[in-house]
Amino acid sequence: MTTLTVRSEIDGDGKLRLEVPCQLPPGPVEVVLVVQSTGDSSTPSSRKPHSARSGLFLGRGPKDLDPDAITDEMNAEWKNKLADLEP
């Protein structure tokens, strides 16, 4: 396993594109990606907060569907289940 730290930028469309040189042979790999703000003052503050309805899912699905509320509800359910398992 190789851990790399690279700096990049989110473009105006909210997309992150990476080109990462790799010394592994051709074939399937597992990629774990952690995106963290650098806190740089040049980062636009007008950028929208993360939403579950972004990227591929933006503009799709029923208009009254709130994926963030669904995610919050699911997280609360899992926390309750985990709390029940703790001694």
PyMOL commands that set and color helices and strands:
alter all, ss='L'
color gray80, all
select helices_A, chain A and resi 55-57+67-85
alter helices_A, ss='H'
color red, helices_A
deselect
rebuild
show_as cartoon
